[in-house]
Amino acid sequence: MTEQHPQWFTSSYSSNGGDCVEVAVNLAASRDFVPVRDSKCAGGPVVGVPAAAFSAFVAGVRAGTFGAA
């Protein structure tokens, strides 16, 4: 079995001076969590968010639930 490594992704909306997070959604199906890290500190800590919670968060963002920043 081949070990999967995170494939980090930053949103195309992240042109705000570097205050962003990166996610590795490629692990959601196989590990049931989405790793999240600070884009300014790639070697720093990673938070594992349950895949269902991350999916609900993205749906809320798309629906405008959280308002504008």
Distance bins in CASP14 RR format, pairs under 12 A and 6 or more apart:
PFRMAT RR
TARGET T0000
AUTHOR 0000-0000-0000
RMODE 2
METHOD distances of the structure
MODEL  1
1 30 0 0 0 0 0 1 0 0 0 0 0
2 30 0 0 0 0 0 1 0 0 0 0 0
3 27 0 0 0 0 0 1 0 0 0 0 0
3 30 0 0 0 0 0 1 0 0 0 0 0
3 31 0 0 0 0 0 1 0 0 0 0 0
4 24 0 0 0 0 1 0 0 0 0 0 0
4 25 0 0 0 0 0 1 0 0 0 0 0
4 26 1 0 0 1 0 0 0 0 0 0 0
4 27 1 0 0 1 0 0 0 0 0 0 0
4 28 0 0 0 0 0 1 0 0 0 0 0
4 29 0 0 0 0 1 0 0 0 0 0 0
4 30 1 0 1 0 0 0 0 0 0 0 0
4 31 1 0 0 1 0 0 0 0 0 0 0
4 35 0 0 0 0 0 1 0 0 0 0 0
5 24 0 0 0 0 1 0 0 0 0 0 0
5 26 0 0 0 0 1 0 0 0 0 0 0
5 27 0 0 0 0 1 0 0 0 0 0 0
5 30 0 0 0 0 0 1 0 0 0 0 0
5 31 0 0 0 0 0 1 0 0 0 0 0
5 35 0 0 0 0 0 1 0 0 0 0 0
6 22 0 0 0 0 1 0 0 0 0 0 0
6 23 0 0 0 0 1 0 0 0 0 0 0
6 24 1 1 0 0 0 0 0 0 0 0 0
6 25 0 0 0 0 1 0 0 0 0 0 0
6 26 1 0 0 1 0 0 0 0 0 0 0
6 27 1 0 0 1 0 0 0 0 0 0 0
6 28 0 0 0 0 0 1 0 0 0 0 0
6 30 0 0 0 0 0 1 0 0 0 0 0
6 31 0 0 0 0 1 0 0 0 0 0 0
6 33 0 0 0 0 0 1 0 0 0 0 0
6 34 0 0 0 0 1 0 0 0 0 0 0
6 35 1 0 1 0 0 0 0 0 0 0 0
6 36 0 0 0 0 0 1 0 0 0 0 0
6 37 0 0 0 0 1 0 0 0 0 0 0
6 42 0 0 0 0 0 1 0 0 0 0 0
6 43 0 0 0 0 0 1 0 0 0 0 0
6 46 1 0 0 1 0 0 0 0 0 0 0
6 48 0 0 0 0 0 1 0 0 0 0 0
7 22 0 0 0 0 1 0 0 0 0 0 0
7 23 0 0 0 0 1 0 0 0 0 0 0
7 24 1 0 1 0 0 0 0 0 0 0 0
7 25 0 0 0 0 1 0 0 0 0 0 0
7 26 1 0 1 0 0 0 0 0 0 0 0
7 27 0 0 0 0 1 0 0 0 0 0 0
7 28 0 0 0 0 0 1 0 0 0 0 0
7 34 0 0 0 0 0 1 0 0 0 0 0
7 35 0 0 0 0 1 0 0 0 0 0 0
8 14 0 0 0 0 0 1 0 0 0 0 0
8 20 0 0 0 0 0 1 0 0 0 0 0
8 21 0 0 0 0 1 0 0 0 0 0 0
8 22 1 0 1 0 0 0 0 0 0 0 0
8 23 1 0 0 1 0 0 0 0 0 0 0
8 24 1 0 1 0 0 0 0 0 0 0 0
8 25 0 0 0 0 1 0 0 0 0 0 0
8 26 0 0 0 0 1 0 0 0 0 0 0
8 27 0 0 0 0 0 1 0 0 0 0 0
8 34 0 0 0 0 0 1 0 0 0 0 0
8 35 0 0 0 0 1 0 0 0 0 0 0
8 36 0 0 0 0 1 0 0 0 0 0 0
8 37 1 0 0 1 0 0 0 0 0 0 0
8 38 0 0 0 0 0 1 0 0 0 0 0
8 39 0 0 0 0 1 0 0 0 0 0 0
8 42 1 0 0 1 0 0 0 0 0 0 0
8 43 0 0 0 0 0 1 0 0 0 0 0
8 46 0 0 0 0 1 0 0 0 0 0 0
9 20 0 0 0 0 0 1 0 0 0 0 0
9 21 0 0 0 0 1 0 0 0 0 0 0
9 22 1 0 0 1 0 0 0 0 0 0 0
9 23 1 0 1 0 0 0 0 0 0 0 0
9 24 1 0 0 1 0 0 0 0 0 0 0
9 25 1 0 0 1 0 0 0 0 0 0 0
9 26 0 0 0 0 1 0 0 0 0 0 0
9 27 0 0 0 0 0 1 0 0 0 0 0
9 28 0 0 0 0 0 1 0 0 0 0 0
9 34 0 0 0 0 0 1 0 0 0 0 0
9 35 0 0 0 0 0 1 0 0 0 0 0
9 36 0 0 0 0 0 1 0 0 0 0 0
9 37 0 0 0 0 0 1 0 0 0 0 0
9 39 0 0 0 0 0 1 0 0 0 0 0
10 16 0 0 0 0 0 1 0 0 0 0 0
10 17 0 0 0 0 0 1 0 0 0 0 0
10 18 0 0 0 0 1 0 0 0 0 0 0
10 19 0 0 0 0 0 1 0 0 0 0 0
10 20 1 0 1 0 0 0 0 0 0 0 0
10 21 1 0 0 1 0 0 0 0 0 0 0
10 22 1 0 1 0 0 0 0 0 0 0 0
10 23 0 0 0 0 1 0 0 0 0 0 0
10 24 0 0 0 0 0 1 0 0 0 0 0
10 25 0 0 0 0 0 1 0 0 0 0 0
10 36 0 0 0 0 0 1 0 0 0 0 0
10 37 0 0 0 0 0 1 0 0 0 0 0
10 38 0 0 0 0 0 1 0 0 0 0 0
10 39 1 0 1 0 0 0 0 0 0 0 0
10 40 0 0 0 0 0 1 0 0 0 0 0
10 42 0 0 0 0 0 1 0 0 0 0 0
11 18 0 0 0 0 0 1 0 0 0 0 0
11 19 0 0 0 0 0 1 0 0 0 0 0
11 20 1 0 0 1 0 0 0 0 0 0 0
11 21 0 0 0 0 1 0 0 0 0 0 0
11 22 0 0 0 0 1 0 0 0 0 0 0
11 23 0 0 0 0 1 0 0 0 0 0 0
11 25 0 0 0 0 0 1 0 0 0 0 0
11 36 0 0 0 0 0 1 0 0 0 0 0
11 39 0 0 0 0 1 0 0 0 0 0 0
11 58 0 0 0 0 0 1 0 0 0 0 0
11 61 0 0 0 0 1 0 0 0 0 0 0
12 20 0 0 0 0 0 1 0 0 0 0 0
13 19 0 0 0 0 0 1 0 0 0 0 0
13 20 0 0 0 0 1 0 0 0 0 0 0
13 21 0 0 0 0 0 1 0 0 0 0 0
13 61 0 0 0 0 0 1 0 0 0 0 0
13 69 0 0 0 0 0 1 0 0 0 0 0
14 20 1 1 0 0 0 0 0 0 0 0 0
14 21 0 0 0 0 1 0 0 0 0 0 0
14 22 0 0 0 0 1 0 0 0 0 0 0
14 23 0 0 0 0 0 1 0 0 0 0 0
14 38 0 0 0 0 0 1 0 0 0 0 0
14 39 1 0 0 1 0 0 0 0 0 0 0
14 40 0 0 0 0 0 1 0 0 0 0 0
15 39 0 0 0 0 0 1 0 0 0 0 0
16 39 0 0 0 0 0 1 0 0 0 0 0
16 40 0 0 0 0 0 1 0 0 0 0 0
16 69 0 0 0 0 1 0 0 0 0 0 0
17 39 0 0 0 0 1 0 0 0 0 0 0
17 40 0 0 0 0 1 0 0 0 0 0 0
18 38 0 0 0 0 1 0 0 0 0 0 0
18 39 1 0 0 1 0 0 0 0 0 0 0
18 40 1 0 0 1 0 0 0 0 0 0 0
18 41 0 0 0 0 0 1 0 0 0 0 0
19 38 0 0 0 0 1 0 0 0 0 0 0
19 39 0 0 0 0 1 0 0 0 0 0 0
19 40 1 0 0 1 0 0 0 0 0 0 0
19 41 0 0 0 0 0 1 0 0 0 0 0
19 69 0 0 0 0 0 1 0 0 0 0 0
20 36 0 0 0 0 0 1 0 0 0 0 0
20 37 0 0 0 0 1 0 0 0 0 0 0
20 38 1 0 0 1 0 0 0 0 0 0 0
20 39 1 0 1 0 0 0 0 0 0 0 0
20 40 1 0 0 1 0 0 0 0 0 0 0
20 41 0 0 0 0 0 1 0 0 0 0 0
20 42 0 0 0 0 0 1 0 0 0 0 0
21 34 0 0 0 0 0 1 0 0 0 0 0
21 35 0 0 0 0 0 1 0 0 0 0 0
21 36 1 0 1 0 0 0 0 0 0 0 0
21 37 1 0 0 1 0 0 0 0 0 0 0
21 38 1 0 0 1 0 0 0 0 0 0 0
21 39 1 0 0 1 0 0 0 0 0 0 0
21 40 0 0 0 0 1 0 0 0 0 0 0
21 41 0 0 0 0 0 1 0 0 0 0 0
21 42 0 0 0 0 0 1 0 0 0 0 0
21 45 0 0 0 0 0 1 0 0 0 0 0
21 46 0 0 0 0 0 1 0 0 0 0 0
21 47 0 0 0 0 1 0 0 0 0 0 0
21 48 0 0 0 0 0 1 0 0 0 0 0
21 49 0 0 0 0 0 1 0 0 0 0 0
21 54 0 0 0 0 0 1 0 0 0 0 0
21 57 0 0 0 0 0 1 0 0 0 0 0
22 34 0 0 0 0 0 1 0 0 0 0 0
22 35 0 0 0 0 1 0 0 0 0 0 0
22 36 1 0 0 1 0 0 0 0 0 0 0
22 37 1 0 1 0 0 0 0 0 0 0 0
22 38 1 0 0 1 0 0 0 0 0 0 0
22 39 1 0 1 0 0 0 0 0 0 0 0
22 40 0 0 0 0 1 0 0 0 0 0 0
22 41 0 0 0 0 0 1 0 0 0 0 0
22 42 1 0 0 1 0 0 0 0 0 0 0
22 43 0 0 0 0 0 1 0 0 0 0 0
22 44 0 0 0 0 0 1 0 0 0 0 0
22 46 0 0 0 0 1 0 0 0 0 0 0
22 47 0 0 0 0 0 1 0 0 0 0 0
23 33 0 0 0 0 0 1 0 0 0 0 0
23 34 1 0 1 0 0 0 0 0 0 0 0
23 35 1 0 0 1 0 0 0 0 0 0 0
23 36 1 0 1 0 0 0 0 0 0 0 0
23 37 0 0 0 0 1 0 0 0 0 0 0
23 38 0 0 0 0 0 1 0 0 0 0 0
23 39 0 0 0 0 0 1 0 0 0 0 0
23 46 0 0 0 0 0 1 0 0 0 0 0
23 47 0 0 0 0 1 0 0 0 0 0 0
23 48 0 0 0 0 1 0 0 0 0 0 0
23 49 0 0 0 0 1 0 0 0 0 0 0
23 51 0 0 0 0 0 1 0 0 0 0 0
23 54 1 0 0 1 0 0 0 0 0 0 0
23 55 0 0 0 0 0 1 0 0 0 0 0
23 57 0 0 0 0 0 1 0 0 0 0 0
23 58 0 0 0 0 1 0 0 0 0 0 0
24 30 0 0 0 0 0 1 0 0 0 0 0
24 31 0 0 0 0 1 0 0 0 0 0 0
24 33 0 0 0 0 1 0 0 0 0 0 0
24 34 1 0 0 1 0 0 0 0 0 0 0
24 35 1 0 1 0 0 0 0 0 0 0 0
24 36 0 0 0 0 1 0 0 0 0 0 0
24 37 0 0 0 0 1 0 0 0 0 0 0
24 42 0 0 0 0 0 1 0 0 0 0 0
24 46 0 0 0 0 1 0 0 0 0 0 0
24 47 0 0 0 0 0 1 0 0 0 0 0
24 48 0 0 0 0 1 0 0 0 0 0 0
24 49 0 0 0 0 0 1 0 0 0 0 0
24 51 0 0 0 0 0 1 0 0 0 0 0
24 54 0 0 0 0 0 1 0 0 0 0 0
25 31 0 0 0 0 0 1 0 0 0 0 0
25 33 0 0 0 0 0 1 0 0 0 0 0
25 34 1 0 1 0 0 0 0 0 0 0 0
25 35 0 0 0 0 1 0 0 0 0 0 0
25 36 0 0 0 0 1 0 0 0 0 0 0
25 48 0 0 0 0 0 1 0 0 0 0 0
25 49 0 0 0 0 0 1 0 0 0 0 0
25 51 0 0 0 0 1 0 0 0 0 0 0
25 54 1 0 0 1 0 0 0 0 0 0 0
25 55 0 0 0 0 1 0 0 0 0 0 0
25 58 0 0 0 0 1 0 0 0 0 0 0
26 33 0 0 0 0 0 1 0 0 0 0 0
26 34 0 0 0 0 1 0 0 0 0 0 0
26 35 0 0 0 0 1 0 0 0 0 0 0
26 51 0 0 0 0 0 1 0 0 0 0 0
27 33 1 0 0 1 0 0 0 0 0 0 0
27 34 1 0 0 1 0 0 0 0 0 0 0
27 35 1 0 0 1 0 0 0 0 0 0 0
27 36 0 0 0 0 0 1 0 0 0 0 0
27 46 0 0 0 0 0 1 0 0 0 0 0
27 48 0 0 0 0 1 0 0 0 0 0 0
27 49 0 0 0 0 0 1 0 0 0 0 0
27 50 0 0 0 0 0 1 0 0 0 0 0
27 51 0 0 0 0 1 0 0 0 0 0 0
27 54 0 0 0 0 0 1 0 0 0 0 0
28 34 1 0 1 0 0 0 0 0 0 0 0
28 35 0 0 0 0 1 0 0 0 0 0 0
28 36 0 0 0 0 0 1 0 0 0 0 0
28 48 0 0 0 0 0 1 0 0 0 0 0
28 49 0 0 0 0 1 0 0 0 0 0 0
28 50 0 0 0 0 1 0 0 0 0 0 0
28 51 1 0 1 0 0 0 0 0 0 0 0
28 52 0 0 0 0 1 0 0 0 0 0 0
28 53 0 0 0 0 0 1 0 0 0 0 0
28 54 1 0 0 1 0 0 0 0 0 0 0
28 55 0 0 0 0 1 0 0 0 0 0 0
28 58 0 0 0 0 0 1 0 0 0 0 0
29 51 1 0 0 1 0 0 0 0 0 0 0
29 55 0 0 0 0 0 1 0 0 0 0 0
30 51 0 0 0 0 1 0 0 0 0 0 0
31 48 0 0 0 0 1 0 0 0 0 0 0
31 49 0 0 0 0 0 1 0 0 0 0 0
31 50 0 0 0 0 0 1 0 0 0 0 0
31 51 0 0 0 0 1 0 0 0 0 0 0
31 54 0 0 0 0 0 1 0 0 0 0 0
32 48 0 0 0 0 0 1 0 0 0 0 0
32 49 0 0 0 0 0 1 0 0 0 0 0
32 50 1 0 0 1 0 0 0 0 0 0 0
32 51 1 0 1 0 0 0 0 0 0 0 0
32 52 0 0 0 0 1 0 0 0 0 0 0
32 53 0 0 0 0 0 1 0 0 0 0 0
32 54 0 0 0 0 0 1 0 0 0 0 0
32 55 0 0 0 0 0 1 0 0 0 0 0
33 46 0 0 0 0 0 1 0 0 0 0 0
33 47 0 0 0 0 1 0 0 0 0 0 0
33 48 1 0 1 0 0 0 0 0 0 0 0
33 49 1 0 0 1 0 0 0 0 0 0 0
33 50 1 0 1 0 0 0 0 0 0 0 0
33 51 1 0 1 0 0 0 0 0 0 0 0
33 52 0 0 0 0 1 0 0 0 0 0 0
33 53 0 0 0 0 1 0 0 0 0 0 0
33 54 1 0 0 1 0 0 0 0 0 0 0
33 55 0 0 0 0 0 1 0 0 0 0 0
34 46 0 0 0 0 0 1 0 0 0 0 0
34 47 0 0 0 0 1 0 0 0 0 0 0
34 48 1 0 0 1 0 0 0 0 0 0 0
34 49 1 0 1 0 0 0 0 0 0 0 0
34 50 1 0 0 1 0 0 0 0 0 0 0
34 51 1 0 1 0 0 0 0 0 0 0 0
34 52 0 0 0 0 1 0 0 0 0 0 0
34 53 0 0 0 0 1 0 0 0 0 0 0
34 54 1 0 1 0 0 0 0 0 0 0 0
34 55 0 0 0 0 1 0 0 0 0 0 0
34 56 0 0 0 0 0 1 0 0 0 0 0
34 57 0 0 0 0 1 0 0 0 0 0 0
34 58 0 0 0 0 1 0 0 0 0 0 0
35 42 0 0 0 0 0 1 0 0 0 0 0
35 43 0 0 0 0 0 1 0 0 0 0 0
35 44 0 0 0 0 0 1 0 0 0 0 0
35 45 0 0 0 0 0 1 0 0 0 0 0
35 46 1 0 1 0 0 0 0 0 0 0 0
35 47 1 0 0 1 0 0 0 0 0 0 0
35 48 1 0 1 0 0 0 0 0 0 0 0
35 49 1 0 0 1 0 0 0 0 0 0 0
35 50 0 0 0 0 0 1 0 0 0 0 0
35 51 0 0 0 0 0 1 0 0 0 0 0
35 54 0 0 0 0 1 0 0 0 0 0 0
36 44 0 0 0 0 0 1 0 0 0 0 0
36 45 0 0 0 0 1 0 0 0 0 0 0
36 46 1 0 0 1 0 0 0 0 0 0 0
36 47 1 0 1 0 0 0 0 0 0 0 0
36 48 1 0 0 1 0 0 0 0 0 0 0
36 49 1 0 1 0 0 0 0 0 0 0 0
36 50 0 0 0 0 0 1 0 0 0 0 0
36 51 0 0 0 0 0 1 0 0 0 0 0
36 53 0 0 0 0 0 1 0 0 0 0 0
36 54 1 0 0 1 0 0 0 0 0 0 0
36 57 0 0 0 0 0 1 0 0 0 0 0
36 58 0 0 0 0 0 1 0 0 0 0 0
37 43 1 0 0 1 0 0 0 0 0 0 0
37 44 1 0 0 1 0 0 0 0 0 0 0
37 45 1 0 0 1 0 0 0 0 0 0 0
37 46 1 0 1 0 0 0 0 0 0 0 0
37 47 1 0 0 1 0 0 0 0 0 0 0
37 48 0 0 0 0 1 0 0 0 0 0 0
37 49 0 0 0 0 0 1 0 0 0 0 0
38 44 1 0 0 1 0 0 0 0 0 0 0
38 45 0 0 0 0 1 0 0 0 0 0 0
38 46 0 0 0 0 1 0 0 0 0 0 0
38 47 0 0 0 0 1 0 0 0 0 0 0
39 46 0 0 0 0 0 1 0 0 0 0 0
47 53 0 0 0 0 0 1 0 0 0 0 0
47 54 0 0 0 0 0 1 0 0 0 0 0
48 54 0 0 0 0 1 0 0 0 0 0 0
49 55 0 0 0 0 1 0 0 0 0 0 0
49 56 0 0 0 0 0 1 0 0 0 0 0
49 57 1 0 0 1 0 0 0 0 0 0 0
49 58 0 0 0 0 0 1 0 0 0 0 0
50 56 0 0 0 0 1 0 0 0 0 0 0
50 57 0 0 0 0 0 1 0 0 0 0 0
51 57 0 0 0 0 0 1 0 0 0 0 0
51 58 0 0 0 0 0 1 0 0 0 0 0
52 58 0 0 0 0 0 1 0 0 0 0 0
52 59 0 0 0 0 0 1 0 0 0 0 0
53 59 0 0 0 0 0 1 0 0 0 0 0
53 60 0 0 0 0 0 1 0 0 0 0 0
54 60 0 0 0 0 0 1 0 0 0 0 0
54 61 0 0 0 0 0 1 0 0 0 0 0
55 61 0 0 0 0 0 1 0 0 0 0 0
55 62 0 0 0 0 0 1 0 0 0 0 0
56 62 0 0 0 0 0 1 0 0 0 0 0
56 63 0 0 0 0 0 1 0 0 0 0 0
56 65 0 0 0 0 1 0 0 0 0 0 0
56 66 0 0 0 0 0 1 0 0 0 0 0
57 63 0 0 0 0 0 1 0 0 0 0 0
57 64 0 0 0 0 0 1 0 0 0 0 0
57 65 0 0 0 0 1 0 0 0 0 0 0
57 66 0 0 0 0 1 0 0 0 0 0 0
58 64 0 0 0 0 0 1 0 0 0 0 0
58 65 0 0 0 0 0 1 0 0 0 0 0
58 66 0 0 0 0 0 1 0 0 0 0 0
59 65 0 0 0 0 1 0 0 0 0 0 0
59 66 0 0 0 0 0 1 0 0 0 0 0
60 66 1 0 0 1 0 0 0 0 0 0 0
60 67 0 0 0 0 1 0 0 0 0 0 0
61 67 0 0 0 0 1 0 0 0 0 0 0
61 68 0 0 0 0 0 1 0 0 0 0 0
61 69 0 0 0 0 0 1 0 0 0 0 0
END
